[in-house]
Amino acid sequence: MWDTPGRLLRVLELLQQRREWGAAELAERLGVSTRTIRRDVDRLRAIGYPVEARYGADGGYHLVPGANLPPLMFDADEAVSTVLALQAFSASGDEPSDGSALRALVKLVGVMPRRLRSRVEALVSGVRQTDAGTIRGQQRAPVDMDTLVAAALACRDRRRSTTSHDGVQLVLDPLSLVRAGQRWYLVAWDVTAAGWRTLRLDQLVGFTATDRPATHREPPSEDLEDYVVQHLGRQIQQHRASVRVAAPAARVTPWIDPAFGWIEPIDDTACIVHSGSKSLTDVARWMLLLDAELTIIGPAELAAEYVALAKQAARIAATFPAGA
Protein backbone atom coordinates (compact mmCIF):
# COMPACT_ATOMS: atom_id res chain seq x y z
CA MET A 1 0.00 0.00 0.00
CA TRP A 2 1.21 3.49 -0.86
CA ASP A 3 0.70 6.59 1.27
CA THR A 4 -0.36 9.67 -0.69
CA PRO A 5 3.07 11.42 -0.85
CA GLY A 6 4.81 8.19 -1.82
CA ARG A 7 2.21 7.46 -4.48
CA LEU A 8 2.52 10.97 -5.92
CA LEU A 9 6.28 10.56 -6.21
CA ARG A 10 5.82 7.21 -7.93
CA VAL A 11 3.27 8.65 -10.39
CA LEU A 12 5.68 11.49 -11.14
CA GLU A 13 8.55 9.06 -11.66
CA LEU A 14 6.50 6.98 -14.10
CA LEU A 15 5.40 10.07 -16.05
CA GLN A 16 9.06 11.07 -16.46
CA GLN A 17 10.03 7.64 -17.78
CA ARG A 18 8.04 7.59 -21.00
CA ARG A 19 5.92 9.74 -23.28
CA GLU A 20 2.43 8.74 -22.11
CA TRP A 21 0.63 6.52 -19.61
CA GLY A 22 -3.00 5.45 -19.62
CA ALA A 23 -4.94 5.94 -16.39
CA ALA A 24 -5.63 2.19 -16.23
CA GLU A 25 -1.89 1.43 -16.64
CA LEU A 26 -0.94 3.75 -13.81
CA ALA A 27 -3.70 2.37 -11.60
CA GLU A 28 -2.54 -1.19 -12.24
CA ARG A 29 1.10 -0.30 -11.49
CA LEU A 30 0.17 1.28 -8.15
CA GLY A 31 -2.67 -1.01 -7.17
CA VAL A 32 -5.26 1.78 -6.91
CA SER A 33 -8.34 2.89 -8.81
CA THR A 34 -8.34 5.13 -11.86
CA ARG A 35 -10.27 7.64 -9.75
CA THR A 36 -7.33 7.81 -7.33
CA ILE A 37 -4.98 8.36 -10.27
CA ARG A 38 -7.11 11.27 -11.49
CA ARG A 39 -6.98 12.85 -8.02
CA ASP A 40 -3.19 12.35 -7.90
CA VAL A 41 -2.79 14.04 -11.28
CA ASP A 42 -4.83 16.99 -9.99
CA ARG A 43 -2.52 17.21 -6.95
CA LEU A 44 0.55 17.22 -9.20
CA ARG A 45 -0.94 20.02 -11.29
CA ALA A 46 -1.68 22.00 -8.13
CA ILE A 47 1.99 22.00 -7.12
CA GLY A 48 3.22 23.03 -10.56
CA TYR A 49 3.70 19.87 -12.62
CA PRO A 50 2.29 20.41 -16.15
CA VAL A 51 0.40 17.13 -16.64
CA GLU A 52 -1.92 17.02 -19.64
CA ALA A 53 -4.67 14.50 -20.26
CA ARG A 54 -5.78 13.13 -23.62
CA TYR A 55 -9.30 11.78 -23.41
CA GLY A 56 -10.88 8.91 -25.27
CA ALA A 57 -10.40 5.14 -25.55
CA ASP A 58 -6.68 5.52 -26.25
CA GLY A 59 -6.17 8.56 -24.00
CA GLY A 60 -3.66 9.00 -21.23
CA TYR A 61 -1.49 11.37 -19.21
CA HIS A 62 1.81 12.96 -20.13
CA LEU A 63 4.14 15.71 -18.91
CA VAL A 64 4.50 18.77 -21.12
CA PRO A 65 7.01 21.63 -21.03
CA GLY A 66 5.92 24.27 -18.52
CA ALA A 67 6.84 27.85 -17.75
CA ASN A 68 9.31 26.63 -15.11
CA LEU A 69 11.37 23.49 -14.78
CA PRO A 70 9.65 21.30 -12.16
CA PRO A 71 11.63 19.10 -9.75
CA LEU A 72 12.93 16.00 -11.50
CA MET A 73 13.41 12.46 -10.25
CA PHE A 74 16.46 10.42 -11.24
CA ASP A 75 17.21 6.78 -10.69
CA ALA A 76 20.73 5.87 -9.55
CA ASP A 77 22.24 5.42 -13.02
CA GLU A 78 20.64 8.63 -14.34
CA ALA A 79 21.98 10.61 -11.38
CA VAL A 80 25.51 9.28 -11.84
CA SER A 81 25.40 9.96 -15.60
CA THR A 82 24.15 13.52 -15.02
CA VAL A 83 26.95 14.22 -12.53
CA LEU A 84 29.54 12.92 -15.00
CA ALA A 85 28.17 15.16 -17.76
CA LEU A 86 28.09 18.24 -15.50
CA GLN A 87 31.59 17.52 -14.21
CA ALA A 88 32.98 17.19 -17.73
CA PHE A 89 31.23 20.39 -18.86
CA SER A 90 32.40 22.32 -15.79
CA ALA A 91 36.00 21.36 -16.50
CA SER A 92 35.84 21.91 -20.26
CA GLY A 93 36.24 25.68 -20.26
CA ASP A 94 32.91 26.04 -22.12
CA GLU A 95 30.85 26.55 -18.96
CA PRO A 96 28.88 29.84 -18.75
CA SER A 97 30.70 32.56 -16.84
CA ASP A 98 28.05 32.52 -14.09
CA GLY A 99 29.17 29.05 -13.01
CA SER A 100 25.68 27.56 -13.45
CA ALA A 101 26.96 24.10 -14.42
CA LEU A 102 29.12 23.91 -11.31
CA ARG A 103 26.21 25.07 -9.11
CA ALA A 104 23.97 22.39 -10.61
CA LEU A 105 26.69 19.80 -9.93
CA VAL A 106 26.99 20.88 -6.28
CA LYS A 107 23.21 20.79 -5.80
CA LEU A 108 22.84 17.32 -7.28
CA VAL A 109 25.72 15.79 -5.31
CA GLY A 110 24.52 17.51 -2.14
CA VAL A 111 21.18 15.68 -2.05
CA MET A 112 22.47 12.25 -3.06
CA PRO A 113 22.22 9.30 -0.67
CA ARG A 114 25.56 8.33 0.89
CA ARG A 115 25.89 5.14 -1.17
CA LEU A 116 25.38 7.10 -4.41
CA ARG A 117 27.70 9.89 -3.34
CA SER A 118 30.49 7.38 -2.83
CA ARG A 119 30.05 6.11 -6.38
CA VAL A 120 29.99 9.61 -7.80
CA GLU A 121 33.05 10.75 -5.84
CA ALA A 122 34.98 7.77 -7.18
CA LEU A 123 34.05 8.71 -10.74
CA VAL A 124 34.62 12.44 -10.46
CA SER A 125 37.93 12.17 -8.62
CA GLY A 126 39.38 9.20 -10.48
CA VAL A 127 38.40 9.88 -14.08
CA ARG A 128 40.59 11.69 -16.59
CA GLN A 129 39.15 13.05 -19.82
CA THR A 130 40.55 14.24 -23.13
CA ASP A 131 39.00 15.17 -26.47
CA ALA A 132 41.97 13.66 -28.31
CA GLY A 133 41.23 10.49 -30.24
CA THR A 134 37.77 11.59 -31.36
CA ILE A 135 36.94 10.03 -34.72
CA ARG A 136 34.19 11.77 -36.64
CA GLY A 137 31.30 9.46 -37.42
CA GLN A 138 32.48 6.86 -34.89
CA GLN A 139 29.61 5.29 -33.00
CA ARG A 140 29.63 5.64 -29.24
CA ALA A 141 30.45 2.42 -27.43
CA PRO A 142 27.86 1.96 -24.66
CA VAL A 143 29.40 1.15 -21.27
CA ASP A 144 27.50 -0.72 -18.59
CA MET A 145 27.08 1.68 -15.65
CA ASP A 146 27.81 -1.05 -13.09
CA THR A 147 31.12 -1.79 -14.84
CA LEU A 148 32.00 1.90 -14.98
CA VAL A 149 31.29 2.45 -11.29
CA ALA A 150 32.99 -0.79 -10.22
CA ALA A 151 36.14 0.11 -12.18
CA ALA A 152 36.18 3.65 -10.76
CA LEU A 153 35.87 2.34 -7.21
CA ALA A 154 38.59 -0.24 -7.83
CA CYS A 155 40.90 2.54 -9.07
CA ARG A 156 40.12 4.77 -6.10
CA ASP A 157 40.40 2.02 -3.47
CA ARG A 158 43.36 0.32 -5.21
CA ARG A 159 41.74 -3.13 -5.29
CA ARG A 160 42.93 -6.08 -7.36
CA SER A 161 40.20 -6.99 -9.83
CA THR A 162 39.17 -9.75 -12.20
CA THR A 163 37.48 -9.48 -15.56
CA SER A 164 37.20 -11.13 -18.95
CA HIS A 165 38.44 -9.55 -22.20
CA ASP A 166 38.02 -11.26 -25.58
CA GLY A 167 37.23 -14.48 -23.74
CA VAL A 168 40.47 -14.35 -21.71
CA GLN A 169 40.30 -14.10 -17.92
CA LEU A 170 42.43 -11.25 -16.57
CA VAL A 171 43.73 -10.33 -13.14
CA LEU A 172 44.31 -6.58 -12.94
CA ASP A 173 45.59 -3.90 -10.62
CA PRO A 174 43.50 -0.91 -11.86
CA LEU A 175 45.17 2.50 -11.91
CA SER A 176 42.85 4.97 -13.63
CA LEU A 177 39.91 5.49 -15.96
CA VAL A 178 40.44 7.72 -18.98
CA ARG A 179 37.72 8.90 -21.34
CA ALA A 180 39.33 9.61 -24.70
CA GLY A 181 37.17 10.76 -27.57
CA GLN A 182 33.91 8.89 -27.22
CA ARG A 183 35.17 5.84 -25.35
CA TRP A 184 36.21 4.79 -21.86
CA TYR A 185 39.56 3.12 -21.19
CA LEU A 186 40.98 1.44 -18.12
CA VAL A 187 44.72 1.74 -17.48
CA ALA A 188 45.71 -1.25 -15.36
CA TRP A 189 48.63 -3.56 -14.57
CA ASP A 190 48.07 -7.03 -16.01
CA VAL A 191 49.23 -9.30 -13.17
CA THR A 192 49.54 -12.40 -15.36
CA ALA A 193 51.36 -10.73 -18.26
CA ALA A 194 53.36 -8.46 -15.90
CA GLY A 195 52.78 -5.31 -17.94
CA TRP A 196 50.60 -2.24 -18.29
CA ARG A 197 47.41 -2.55 -20.36
CA THR A 198 44.97 -0.03 -21.83
CA LEU A 199 41.61 -1.76 -22.12
CA ARG A 200 38.35 -0.51 -23.59
CA LEU A 201 35.82 -0.59 -20.78
CA ASP A 202 32.92 -1.62 -23.03
CA GLN A 203 34.85 -4.79 -23.93
CA LEU A 204 35.25 -5.98 -20.33
CA VAL A 205 32.86 -8.62 -19.02
CA GLY A 206 32.15 -9.40 -15.39
CA PHE A 207 34.45 -6.80 -13.84
CA THR A 208 34.77 -7.52 -10.12
CA ALA A 209 36.95 -5.88 -7.47
CA THR A 210 38.33 -8.28 -4.85
CA ASP A 211 39.23 -7.64 -1.21
CA ARG A 212 42.92 -7.95 -2.03
CA PRO A 213 44.81 -4.65 -2.34
CA ALA A 214 46.52 -3.83 -5.61
CA THR A 215 50.31 -3.78 -5.60
CA HIS A 216 51.75 -0.28 -5.72
CA ARG A 217 53.66 0.43 -8.94
CA GLU A 218 54.96 3.54 -10.63
CA PRO A 219 52.45 4.70 -13.28
CA PRO A 220 53.45 4.09 -16.91
CA SER A 221 53.41 7.85 -17.50
CA GLU A 222 53.02 11.10 -15.58
CA ASP A 223 50.33 12.08 -18.09
CA LEU A 224 47.86 9.22 -18.35
CA GLU A 225 45.67 11.07 -20.85
CA ASP A 226 48.65 11.36 -23.20
CA TYR A 227 49.53 7.71 -22.48
CA VAL A 228 46.09 6.56 -23.62
CA VAL A 229 46.19 8.86 -26.67
CA GLN A 230 49.52 7.31 -27.69
CA HIS A 231 47.93 3.86 -27.32
CA LEU A 232 45.08 4.96 -29.59
CA GLY A 233 47.59 6.38 -32.05
CA ARG A 234 49.29 3.00 -32.43
CA GLN A 235 45.90 1.52 -33.34
CA ILE A 236 44.78 4.35 -35.62
CA GLN A 237 48.03 5.05 -37.48
CA GLN A 238 48.21 1.85 -39.52
CA HIS A 239 49.67 3.77 -42.48
CA ARG A 240 51.95 6.74 -41.79
CA ALA A 241 53.25 9.62 -43.84
CA SER A 242 55.25 12.83 -43.45
CA VAL A 243 54.48 16.04 -45.32
CA ARG A 244 56.11 19.47 -45.27
CA VAL A 245 53.41 22.13 -44.95
CA ALA A 246 53.95 25.73 -46.02
CA ALA A 247 52.25 27.12 -42.92
CA PRO A 248 53.37 27.79 -39.34
CA ALA A 249 52.85 25.05 -36.76
CA ALA A 250 50.43 27.24 -34.79
CA ARG A 251 48.06 27.37 -37.77
CA VAL A 252 48.26 23.64 -38.44
CA THR A 253 48.00 22.39 -34.83
CA PRO A 254 44.17 22.70 -34.50
CA TRP A 255 43.78 20.36 -37.48
CA ILE A 256 45.91 17.48 -36.14
CA ASP A 257 44.46 15.33 -33.38
CA PRO A 258 47.31 13.95 -31.21
CA ALA A 259 46.02 10.42 -31.81
CA PHE A 260 46.50 10.90 -35.56
CA GLY A 261 49.92 12.52 -35.62
CA TRP A 262 52.26 15.23 -34.43
CA ILE A 263 53.78 18.43 -35.75
CA GLU A 264 57.47 19.30 -36.10
CA PRO A 265 57.98 23.08 -36.34
CA ILE A 266 60.57 24.36 -38.86
CA ASP A 267 60.26 28.15 -38.75
CA ASP A 268 57.59 30.85 -38.88
CA THR A 269 56.51 29.80 -42.35
CA ALA A 270 56.59 25.98 -42.38
CA CYS A 271 56.34 22.77 -40.39
CA ILE A 272 56.36 19.02 -40.93
CA VAL A 273 53.27 16.95 -40.17
CA HIS A 274 53.83 13.30 -39.27
CA SER A 275 50.44 11.62 -39.41
CA GLY A 276 48.73 8.30 -39.93
CA SER A 277 45.37 6.66 -40.44
CA LYS A 278 43.81 3.40 -41.58
CA SER A 279 44.87 4.21 -45.18
CA LEU A 280 47.14 6.60 -47.06
CA THR A 281 44.06 7.75 -48.97
CA ASP A 282 42.68 9.17 -45.71
CA VAL A 283 45.99 10.88 -44.99
CA ALA A 284 46.12 12.44 -48.46
CA ARG A 285 42.58 13.79 -48.24
CA TRP A 286 43.05 15.16 -44.74
CA MET A 287 46.26 17.00 -45.62
CA LEU A 288 44.43 18.86 -48.40
CA LEU A 289 42.16 20.40 -45.76
CA LEU A 290 45.14 22.34 -44.41
CA ASP A 291 44.81 24.64 -47.46
CA ALA A 292 48.55 25.09 -47.81
CA GLU A 293 51.30 24.04 -50.20
CA LEU A 294 52.41 20.46 -49.44
CA THR A 295 55.70 18.70 -50.14
CA ILE A 296 55.75 14.92 -49.70
CA ILE A 297 58.60 13.60 -47.57
CA GLY A 298 57.45 10.01 -47.62
CA PRO A 299 56.41 7.37 -48.33
CA ALA A 300 56.41 7.34 -52.12
CA GLU A 301 52.98 5.68 -52.15
CA LEU A 302 51.47 8.95 -50.89
CA ALA A 303 52.31 10.56 -54.25
CA ALA A 304 50.29 7.86 -56.02
CA GLU A 305 47.33 8.64 -53.74
CA TYR A 306 47.42 12.29 -54.82
CA VAL A 307 47.55 11.23 -58.50
CA ALA A 308 44.43 9.11 -57.89
CA LEU A 309 42.70 12.00 -56.11
CA ALA A 310 43.54 14.33 -59.00
CA LYS A 311 42.00 11.91 -61.50
CA GLN A 312 38.91 11.58 -59.35
CA ALA A 313 38.59 15.37 -59.12
CA ALA A 314 38.96 15.65 -62.92
CA ARG A 315 36.17 13.09 -63.47
CA ILE A 316 33.90 15.02 -61.12
CA ALA A 317 34.67 18.30 -62.91
CA ALA A 318 33.92 16.65 -66.27
CA THR A 319 30.35 15.90 -65.19
CA PHE A 320 29.53 19.61 -65.25
CA PRO A 321 27.95 20.50 -68.64
CA ALA A 322 30.28 22.50 -70.88
CA GLY A 323 29.21 26.13 -71.27
CA ALA A 324 26.69 25.92 -68.44
Secondary structure as GFF3:
##gff-version 3
##sequence-region A 1 324
A	DSSP	alpha_helix	4	17	.	.	.	ID=ss1
A	DSSP	alpha_helix	23	30	.	.	.	ID=ss2
A	DSSP	alpha_helix	34	46	.	.	.	ID=ss3
A	DSSP	beta_strand	51	54	.	.	.	ID=ss4
A	DSSP	beta_strand	60	63	.	.	.	ID=ss5
A	DSSP	alpha_helix	76	90	.	.	.	ID=ss6
A	DSSP	alpha_helix	100	110	.	.	.	ID=ss7
A	DSSP	alpha_helix	114	126	.	.	.	ID=ss8
A	DSSP	beta_strand	127	130	.	.	.	ID=ss9
A	DSSP	alpha_helix	145	157	.	.	.	ID=ss10
A	DSSP	beta_strand	159	165	.	.	.	ID=ss11
A	DSSP	beta_strand	168	180	.	.	.	ID=ss12
A	DSSP	beta_strand	183	190	.	.	.	ID=ss13
A	DSSP	beta_strand	195	200	.	.	.	ID=ss14
A	DSSP	three_ten_helix	201	203	.	.	.	ID=ss15
A	DSSP	beta_strand	204	213	.	.	.	ID=ss16
A	DSSP	alpha_helix	224	236	.	.	.	ID=ss17
A	DSSP	beta_strand	239	245	.	.	.	ID=ss18
A	DSSP	alpha_helix	249	252	.	.	.	ID=ss19
A	DSSP	three_ten_helix	253	255	.	.	.	ID=ss20
A	DSSP	beta_strand	261	265	.	.	.	ID=ss21
A	DSSP	beta_strand	271	277	.	.	.	ID=ss22
A	DSSP	alpha_helix	280	288	.	.	.	ID=ss23
A	DSSP	beta_strand	294	298	.	.	.	ID=ss24
A	DSSP	alpha_helix	301	318	.	.	.	ID=ss25
###
